[in-house]
Amino acid sequence: MARTATRTQAVLAQVALALVIIFALLGLALHGFSAEVRERIFTSIAERPGGPMTFRFILQPVMATIMAALDGIRDARTGTPPYFWSLITGTTQRVDRIYDGVIATSRVILLGLGMDVVYQLVEFKTFYPGEAAIVAVSLAFIPYMLLRGPFARLARMWGAGTPSTKDEEA
């Protein structure tokens, strides 16, 4: 069951998804995916947490975790199956669930893309669009995807999945 997105949320999700795809394709077109490029990408990404703008390696996953917690609690209340598990096994709902995740993390992904562009221009004096896409998705969508289900399970254990008596009276 996908969330009902506002027009603004839908546009932000589409922009975030389009930019990630464009950055990835542009990175492939400009630099390819040779062994040398892969080595530069992994070396560069591994060195980023120790360089300037390190706060984004905390900020983006924390924001994604907050979104995962909120959506996990909502999943517990609505009885929705665990997020990551439904992506793997739920063929009928997979697209809706991915769309739901992109809507939830679109602002974090856009923030990540922007911060990585600034980082690369300051640190490397050039721009590698594929790396920006990898970093943004790694710091925003992946933590969300991995944590939403556990948050839903915790919410069910703590009773968030059962309606309160106030809800039953309404």
ABEGO torsion letter per residue (X at the ends): XBBBBBAAAAAAAAAAAAAAAAAAAAAAAAAEABAAAAAAAAAAAAAAAABBGAAAAAAAAAAAAAAAAAAAAAAAAAGBBBAAAAAAABAAAAAAAAAAAAAAAAAAAAAAAAAAAAAAAAAAGBBBAAAAAAAAAAAAAAAAAAAAAAAAAAAAAAGAABBBAAAAAX
